[in-house]
Structures are given as structure tokens and as C-alpha cells.
Amino acid sequence: NNFQLQPMTPDMEPKRDFFIKGLLEIFSDKDVFEQNYLTKLTTYKEAEQKLDHSIASGITQQSWDYFLINSKNNEVIGVITIIPPIAVRQLYPFVTLFGQAKKHSNNLWFIEYYVSRRERNRGHMSFWIDALLKVLKDQGATCIGAFSNQTNEASQQVLRKLNFDHYDDYNDHQGQQLWLKELCDTSL
């Protein structure tokens, strides 16, 4: 296939501008930042800072960002972030009060994902997130969480397709809803 997943690493320097422009395109999209205002990028400089932060987060093991690249067109079409348990406990300490997260509080991972407007509803995120879930399960993860805005039907469709459970009793001030998936089942 024409798509690949590229981790954000310090050795990206030769293609730095390529990745910065990809981040800017994805995170300057009105639909993306309306779903999560913390993701909004409006300038090249902000996108450059996001890239630097992403690389630093990977080095310090706070999170790992992956670019989804269409190699045929040589363009960044998405970003997937994996957040390990220690960072989940720091960023989202309240999620361990809900459902499956209670029993997996020491091994709860999170994912975030964003895709460019023109590549939505083409199955990219379902495919790549499913692949990453298998890798995380092989590495011992037992539960994965994700947030999806209540108005983002496409994101909810991805999570349902991957057998995540929605928790109606959690909604934040932005309309983010909690979704969880146990990885110890056989439906992966």
C-alpha cells in the first residue's frame, strides 16, 4: 500500500520542513481544533514547536507521535499519539474512576489521532490504530483509552469499529467522551 507510519524521532532533521508543514495542515483545520482547542496551530512557528515538543516527549517517554504518510503523494495525512501509563496518570488522573480503567489503572495507555480533512472516512485510522493496538498488546498493555468529541461521528465510528466501549458517565467541558478497550480479550 502507499501508506506508512513514521515515528517522530530526532533524526527527522533532513525532512523537518516536510513534517512541520504536515502538522500545520492537520492542526490548522477548523474541524480539528473545534474538537479539541488545545491542538490548534495557526503558524509555521507553532507547528515547529509542536514537532520539537513531540520529539522531546518521545525522548523522555511521555508520548510517542507517529506520522501517517501517503508515500505516493509524499504528504503527511495524519498523526497518531501513544501515551504510556505513567503519562496517562499525570495527564488524565480522573479516568481511572471509570469502567475498565479502574482495574487497569497501572497499565492504562491512551491514543490520540488526527487525520487531514481530505483523507477522512477512508479507513486509515482504523487500520493503523488496530495495528498499533496489536503492538501495544504484545508489549503487555491491557487497556487503551481514547477521547472523542461528542460531535465527531467519524472518530466515534473508528472507536466502535475497533470495539472500544463508550462511557456515558464521562463528559468534559469540551464535549470529550471517554472510550476504553481491554486488550486481554480476543476481539482485537
Backbone as CSV, one residue per row, in Angstrom:
resi,resn,N_x,N_y,N_z,CA_x,CA_y,CA_z,C_x,C_y,C_z
1,ASN,0.846,-1.193,0.000,0.000,0.000,0.000,0.879,1.239,0.000
2,ASN,0.303,2.376,-0.239,1.044,3.634,-0.390,1.190,4.407,0.912
3,PHE,0.879,3.786,2.040,0.901,4.499,3.307,1.909,3.880,4.258
4,GLN,2.541,4.731,5.035,3.484,4.256,6.040,3.330,5.077,7.315
5,LEU,3.739,4.483,8.411,3.710,5.140,9.709,5.149,5.466,10.092
6,GLN,5.443,6.745,10.275,6.794,7.225,10.555,6.844,7.809,11.965
7,PRO,7.640,7.205,12.870,7.741,7.784,14.211,8.471,9.121,14.181
8,MET,8.093,10.010,15.089,8.796,11.282,15.234,10.048,11.015,16.059
9,THR,11.193,11.230,15.456,12.470,10.971,16.119,13.440,12.116,15.832
10,PRO,14.503,12.230,16.636,15.466,13.313,16.413,16.130,13.278,15.043
11,ASP,16.197,12.112,14.394,16.860,12.020,13.093,15.989,12.506,11.925
12,MET,14.890,13.162,12.227,13.992,13.685,11.192,14.504,14.986,10.582
13,GLU,15.589,15.495,11.049,16.079,16.817,10.650,16.106,17.047,9.135
14,PRO,16.571,16.089,8.325,16.598,16.353,6.884,15.220,16.627,6.270
15,LYS,14.174,16.090,6.869,12.816,16.295,6.343,11.961,17.143,7.285
16,ARG,12.601,17.888,8.128,11.923,18.677,9.149,10.821,19.557,8.566
17,ASP,11.106,20.290,7.514,10.129,21.195,6.904,8.904,20.426,6.406
18,PHE,9.114,19.263,5.836,8.034,18.403,5.356,7.070,18.058,6.496
19,PHE,7.616,17.657,7.645,6.781,17.268,8.782,6.097,18.473,9.427
20,ILE,6.783,19.600,9.493,6.185,20.815,10.058,4.989,21.246,9.219
21,LYS,5.142,21.245,7.903,4.023,21.630,7.019,2.852,20.657,7.162
22,GLY,3.160,19.370,7.341,2.094,18.385,7.549,1.338,18.630,8.840
23,LEU,2.084,18.918,9.910,1.436,19.238,11.186,0.556,20.472,11.054
24,LEU,1.063,21.490,10.395,0.308,22.729,10.244,-0.983,22.493,9.471
25,GLU,-0.916,21.696,8.412,-2.136,21.427,7.639,-3.185,20.709,8.485
26,ILE,-2.763,19.705,9.228,-3.717,18.927,10.021,-4.283,19.742,11.178
27,PHE,-3.417,20.415,11.929,-3.845,21.072,13.162,-4.312,22.517,12.975
28,SER,-4.324,23.009,11.740,-4.938,24.308,11.489,-6.356,24.141,10.949
29,ASP,-6.765,22.899,10.739,-8.101,22.604,10.239,-9.134,22.942,11.314
30,LYS,-10.129,23.697,10.929,-11.164,24.150,11.870,-11.843,22.980,12.586
31,ASP,-12.127,21.904,11.866,-12.781,20.748,12.489,-11.919,20.134,13.585
32,VAL,-10.605,20.115,13.379,-9.705,19.515,14.373,-9.697,20.342,15.644
33,PHE,-9.464,21.641,15.520,-9.351,22.414,16.761,-10.697,22.729,17.384
34,GLU,-11.792,22.614,16.633,-13.101,22.733,17.282,-13.381,21.510,18.144
35,GLN,-12.809,20.359,17.783,-12.974,19.144,18.575,-12.093,19.179,19.816
36,ASN,-10.944,19.845,19.710,-10.001,19.907,20.828,-9.182,21.181,20.676
37,TYR,-9.566,22.227,21.396,-8.946,23.537,21.220,-7.459,23.551,21.550
38,LEU,-6.973,22.575,22.295,-5.549,22.532,22.645,-4.670,22.153,21.457
39,THR,-5.274,21.675,20.376,-4.490,21.227,19.232,-4.286,22.312,18.181
40,LYS,-4.889,23.453,18.332,-4.894,24.463,17.275,-3.497,25.013,16.979
41,LEU,-3.147,24.962,15.694,-1.918,25.577,15.199,-2.297,26.563,14.106
42,THR,-1.714,27.747,14.150,-2.048,28.738,13.119,-0.821,29.235,12.354
43,THR,0.381,28.948,12.857,1.590,29.441,12.191,2.613,28.310,12.040
44,TYR,3.517,28.525,11.124,4.626,27.594,10.911,5.424,27.438,12.203
45,LYS,5.647,28.534,12.892,6.419,28.521,14.142,5.741,27.626,15.197
46,GLU,4.415,27.719,15.313,3.689,26.864,16.258,3.830,25.388,15.876
47,ALA,3.769,25.098,14.576,3.925,23.719,14.113,5.341,23.219,14.386
48,GLU,6.318,24.093,14.217,7.706,23.743,14.514,7.866,23.424,16.002
49,GLN,7.235,24.223,16.851,7.291,23.972,18.291,6.601,22.656,18.646
50,LYS,5.494,22.343,17.969,4.804,21.071,18.206,5.707,19.904,17.817
51,LEU,6.391,20.017,16.693,7.311,18.957,16.283,8.411,18.776,17.331
52,ASP,9.003,19.873,17.782,10.057,19.799,18.798,9.530,19.178,20.094
53,HIS,8.323,19.570,20.491,7.706,19.006,21.698,7.457,17.507,21.521
54,SER,6.995,17.121,20.354,6.719,15.711,20.086,7.991,14.881,20.151
55,ILE,9.059,15.403,19.580,10.338,14.688,19.619,10.829,14.583,21.058
56,ALA,10.760,15.689,21.800,11.192,15.679,23.202,10.341,14.722,24.027
57,SER,9.040,14.674,23.777,8.158,13.760,24.509,8.527,12.306,24.247
58,GLY,8.929,12.009,23.019,9.374,10.655,22.705,10.659,10.297,23.416
59,ILE,11.590,11.238,23.459,12.868,11.002,24.126,12.660,10.769,25.624
60,THR,11.772,11.541,26.232,11.508,11.410,27.671,10.442,10.360,27.982
61,GLN,9.933,9.696,26.957,8.936,8.631,27.058,7.619,9.087,27.682
62,GLN,7.238,10.330,27.418,5.939,10.849,27.856,4.851,10.538,26.831
63,SER,5.234,10.454,25.568,4.320,10.057,24.494,5.142,9.844,23.230
64,TRP,4.543,9.127,22.296,5.191,8.887,21.011,4.215,9.265,19.918
65,ASP,4.653,10.144,19.026,3.834,10.562,17.892,4.330,9.872,16.637
66,TYR,3.371,9.481,15.803,3.662,8.840,14.525,2.958,9.608,13.414
67,PHE,3.689,9.889,12.358,3.102,10.493,11.175,2.567,9.397,10.273
68,LEU,1.378,9.593,9.757,0.834,8.733,8.714,1.125,9.444,7.395
69,ILE,1.903,8.787,6.537,2.381,9.415,5.309,1.853,8.671,4.089
70,ASN,1.339,9.438,3.144,0.989,8.898,1.841,2.254,9.002,1.002
71,SER,2.953,7.885,0.826,4.238,7.922,0.125,4.071,8.143,-1.377
72,LYS,2.918,7.800,-1.920,2.666,8.034,-3.354,2.631,9.533,-3.644
73,ASN,1.952,10.287,-2.772,1.837,11.742,-2.950,2.857,12.518,-2.126
74,ASN,3.643,11.800,-1.319,4.640,12.416,-0.450,4.035,13.515,0.426
75,GLU,3.016,13.107,1.205,2.374,14.070,2.097,1.977,13.419,3.419
76,VAL,2.027,14.227,4.460,1.568,13.810,5.780,0.050,13.896,5.780
77,ILE,-0.613,12.789,6.147,-2.075,12.814,6.148,-2.666,12.599,7.538
78,GLY,-1.831,12.279,8.527,-2.365,12.071,9.865,-1.280,11.962,10.907
79,VAL,-1.701,12.005,12.164,-0.811,11.854,13.307,-1.518,10.974,14.336
80,ILE,-0.783,10.000,14.862,-1.290,9.154,15.941,-0.331,9.303,17.114
81,THR,-0.880,9.541,18.298,-0.071,9.687,19.515,-0.383,8.525,20.453
82,ILE,0.668,7.941,21.006,0.529,6.887,22.013,1.056,7.452,23.334
83,ILE,0.231,7.357,24.365,0.581,7.902,25.681,0.682,6.735,26.664
84,PRO,1.868,6.538,27.288,2.057,5.406,28.201,1.403,5.648,29.563
85,PRO,1.265,4.587,30.355,0.558,4.686,31.648,1.045,5.788,32.574
86,ILE,2.339,5.966,32.705,2.830,6.987,33.644,2.348,8.382,33.225
87,ALA,2.337,8.658,31.938,1.866,9.957,31.459,0.343,10.056,31.549
88,VAL,-0.364,8.935,31.339,-1.823,8.940,31.482,-2.199,9.330,32.904
89,ARG,-1.504,8.768,33.884,-1.798,9.091,35.287,-1.535,10.566,35.591
90,GLN,-0.564,11.167,34.901,-0.274,12.590,35.103,-1.257,13.481,34.354
91,LEU,-1.574,13.118,33.119,-2.432,13.953,32.277,-3.919,13.772,32.555
92,TYR,-4.322,12.539,32.826,-5.741,12.196,32.967,-5.999,11.365,34.228
93,PRO,-5.651,11.864,35.402,-5.784,11.031,36.611,-7.223,10.601,36.896
94,PHE,-8.189,11.337,36.433,-9.603,11.064,36.698,-10.142,9.869,35.926
95,VAL,-9.505,9.457,34.828,-10.080,8.384,34.016,-10.086,7.048,34.737
96,THR,-9.228,6.893,35.732,-9.200,5.618,36.450,-10.426,5.418,37.334
97,LEU,-11.330,6.368,37.327,-12.570,6.234,38.081,-13.667,5.559,37.267
98,PHE,-13.399,5.269,35.991,-14.434,4.794,35.088,-14.163,3.385,34.568
99,GLY,-15.212,2.572,34.590,-15.241,1.275,33.931,-13.979,0.457,34.035
100,GLN,-13.551,-0.034,32.872,-12.390,-0.914,32.787,-11.128,-0.240,33.305
101,ALA,-11.077,1.078,33.234,-9.880,1.808,33.654,-9.570,1.577,35.135
102,LYS,-10.606,1.315,35.942,-10.382,1.083,37.371,-9.423,-0.079,37.596
103,LYS,-9.683,-1.191,36.937,-8.849,-2.374,37.179,-7.535,-2.346,36.404
104,HIS,-7.396,-1.417,35.463,-6.172,-1.328,34.666,-5.410,-0.033,34.935
105,SER,-5.647,0.593,36.073,-5.110,1.936,36.314,-3.590,2.026,36.197
106,ASN,-2.877,0.937,36.478,-1.418,0.964,36.360,-0.917,0.600,34.974
107,ASN,-1.812,0.185,34.097,-1.408,-0.224,32.758,-2.368,0.329,31.695
108,LEU,-2.894,1.515,31.949,-3.817,2.157,31.018,-3.040,3.079,30.082
109,TRP,-3.090,2.789,28.811,-2.462,3.596,27.773,-3.544,4.430,27.101
110,PHE,-3.158,5.495,26.418,-4.115,6.305,25.659,-3.602,6.507,24.249
111,ILE,-4.540,6.699,23.334,-4.200,7.078,21.968,-4.958,8.352,21.617
112,GLU,-4.344,9.143,20.777,-4.988,10.301,20.152,-4.691,10.187,18.674
113,TYR,-5.598,10.648,17.839,-5.360,10.543,16.402,-6.068,11.669,15.671
114,TYR,-5.397,12.107,14.616,-5.897,13.211,13.796,-5.567,12.889,12.342
115,VAL,-6.479,13.215,11.455,-6.263,12.946,10.034,-6.680,14.169,9.220
116,SER,-5.989,14.403,8.117,-6.311,15.564,7.287,-7.720,15.417,6.715
117,ARG,-8.332,16.530,6.471,-9.723,16.565,6.003,-9.932,15.696,4.760
118,ARG,-9.042,15.802,3.782,-9.259,15.090,2.519,-9.075,13.576,2.642
119,GLU,-8.516,13.118,3.760,-8.288,11.684,3.940,-9.246,11.051,4.944
120,ARG,-10.215,11.801,5.415,-11.165,11.256,6.390,-12.110,10.250,5.734
121,ASN,-12.581,9.334,6.547,-13.549,8.316,6.131,-13.013,7.398,5.044
122,ARG,-11.715,7.130,5.088,-11.098,6.207,4.125,-10.493,4.988,4.813
123,GLY,-10.690,4.869,6.123,-10.230,3.701,6.853,-8.791,3.741,7.334
124,HIS,-8.097,4.855,7.111,-6.688,4.929,7.519,-6.519,4.743,9.026
125,MET,-7.283,5.493,9.803,-7.105,5.430,11.251,-7.507,4.066,11.803
126,SER,-8.583,3.481,11.306,-8.979,2.152,11.773,-7.864,1.149,11.536
127,PHE,-7.275,1.177,10.363,-6.213,0.238,10.015,-4.988,0.427,10.899
128,TRP,-4.491,1.665,10.983,-3.241,1.908,11.702,-3.405,1.816,13.215
129,ILE,-4.529,2.264,13.738,-4.746,2.131,15.181,-4.869,0.659,15.558
130,ASP,-5.569,-0.115,14.747,-5.670,-1.548,15.002,-4.277,-2.185,15.041
131,ALA,-3.423,-1.816,14.098,-2.052,-2.347,14.075,-1.290,-1.940,15.336
132,LEU,-1.427,-0.689,15.755,-0.739,-0.229,16.966,-1.292,-0.903,18.220
133,LEU,-2.592,-1.169,18.258,-3.176,-1.872,19.410,-2.562,-3.265,19.545
134,LYS,-2.342,-3.932,18.426,-1.725,-5.265,18.464,-0.299,-5.185,18.998
135,VAL,0.440,-4.180,18.577,1.811,-3.996,19.069,1.794,-3.712,20.570
136,LEU,0.898,-2.817,21.008,0.811,-2.496,22.430,0.415,-3.723,23.254
137,LYS,-0.508,-4.508,22.748,-0.909,-5.731,23.452,0.277,-6.688,23.567
138,ASP,1.028,-6.838,22.484,2.214,-7.709,22.507,3.248,-7.223,23.511
139,GLN,3.251,-5.925,23.790,4.206,-5.354,24.738,3.650,-5.310,26.165
140,GLY,2.460,-5.886,26.365,1.922,-6.016,27.715,0.832,-5.044,28.105
141,ALA,0.430,-4.158,27.220,-0.672,-3.235,27.547,-1.955,-4.040,27.733
142,THR,-2.757,-3.650,28.710,-4.007,-4.371,28.971,-5.253,-3.540,28.701
143,CYS,-5.112,-2.223,28.619,-6.270,-1.366,28.389,-5.819,-0.089,27.677
144,ILE,-6.617,0.326,26.689,-6.328,1.539,25.921,-7.521,2.471,26.045
145,GLY,-7.238,3.744,26.255,-8.286,4.749,26.317,-8.138,5.749,25.184
146,ALA,-9.226,6.412,24.882,-9.226,7.478,23.881,-10.349,8.445,24.235
147,PHE,-10.174,9.683,23.842,-11.251,10.658,23.936,-11.749,10.957,22.535
148,SER,-13.042,11.159,22.421,-13.631,11.570,21.154,-14.695,12.611,21.467
149,ASN,-14.685,13.692,20.713,-15.689,14.716,20.924,-17.060,14.175,20.550
150,GLN,-18.055,14.538,21.334,-19.409,14.019,21.117,-19.973,14.369,19.745
151,THR,-19.398,15.367,19.077,-19.878,15.741,17.742,-19.045,15.112,16.620
152,ASN,-18.021,14.351,16.970,-17.127,13.780,15.966,-17.545,12.342,15.657
153,GLU,-18.526,12.220,14.800,-19.083,10.904,14.457,-18.040,10.000,13.792
154,ALA,-17.164,10.561,12.970,-16.141,9.747,12.290,-15.206,9.101,13.315
155,SER,-14.788,9.860,14.309,-13.911,9.319,15.347,-14.636,8.245,16.153
156,GLN,-15.872,8.492,16.478,-16.653,7.503,17.224,-16.818,6.220,16.409
157,GLN,-16.963,6.367,15.100,-17.088,5.204,14.223,-15.805,4.371,14.260
158,VAL,-14.644,5.018,14.255,-13.367,4.317,14.353,-13.317,3.522,15.659
159,LEU,-13.670,4.172,16.758,-13.597,3.516,18.069,-14.584,2.355,18.180
160,ARG,-15.788,2.541,17.655,-16.759,1.438,17.669,-16.253,0.264,16.832
161,LYS,-15.716,0.561,15.662,-15.204,-0.485,14.770,-14.102,-1.295,15.448
162,LEU,-13.317,-0.636,16.300,-12.215,-1.298,16.996,-12.632,-1.847,18.364
163,ASN,-13.940,-1.871,18.618,-14.516,-2.462,19.836,-14.151,-1.739,21.122
164,PHE,-14.033,-0.423,21.043,-13.894,0.374,22.257,-15.281,0.530,22.876
165,ASP,-15.340,0.641,24.199,-16.590,0.881,24.914,-16.691,2.359,25.268
166,HIS,-17.862,2.930,25.052,-18.118,4.339,25.370,-18.671,4.444,26.781
167,TYR,-18.186,5.436,27.535,-18.647,5.640,28.908,-19.485,6.909,28.983
168,ASP,-20.803,6.731,29.049,-21.746,7.854,29.078,-21.582,8.726,30.303
169,ASP,-21.025,8.175,31.376,-20.930,8.943,32.621,-19.731,9.890,32.638
170,TYR,-18.973,9.961,31.533,-17.870,10.925,31.456,-18.068,11.856,30.267
171,ASN,-18.122,13.134,30.527,-18.135,14.192,29.510,-17.442,15.394,30.124
172,ASP,-16.475,15.955,29.408,-15.815,17.133,29.962,-16.410,18.408,29.372
173,HIS,-15.875,19.551,29.760,-16.402,20.846,29.338,-16.253,21.091,27.835
174,GLN,-15.426,20.301,27.154,-15.244,20.433,25.710,-16.111,19.474,24.917
175,GLY,-16.834,18.625,25.607,-17.637,17.616,24.920,-16.865,16.345,24.615
176,GLN,-15.695,16.196,25.235,-14.907,14.984,25.027,-15.550,13.832,25.792
177,GLN,-15.644,12.692,25.136,-16.189,11.492,25.755,-15.104,10.439,25.883
178,LEU,-15.199,9.646,26.934,-14.214,8.614,27.224,-14.610,7.299,26.556
179,TRP,-13.625,6.670,25.913,-13.774,5.356,25.294,-12.632,4.482,25.804
180,LEU,-12.920,3.216,26.116,-11.908,2.294,26.622,-12.014,0.950,25.920
181,LYS,-10.873,0.296,25.803,-10.835,-1.047,25.216,-9.865,-1.903,26.015
182,GLU,-10.371,-3.038,26.497,-9.494,-4.013,27.131,-8.792,-4.813,26.044
183,LEU,-7.497,-5.019,26.220,-6.725,-5.750,25.213,-6.553,-7.222,25.549
184,CYS,-7.078,-7.636,26.690,-6.926,-9.037,27.061,-7.997,-9.913,26.417
185,ASP,-8.953,-9.291,25.689,-9.971,-10.096,25.020,-9.439,-10.593,23.674
186,THR,-10.225,-11.401,23.000,-9.795,-11.979,21.727,-10.358,-11.251,20.521
187,SER,-11.061,-10.142,20.742,-11.709,-9.439,19.623,-10.801,-8.421,18.961
188,LEU,-9.528,-8.414,19.304,-8.589,-7.472,18.700,-8.317,-7.911,17.323
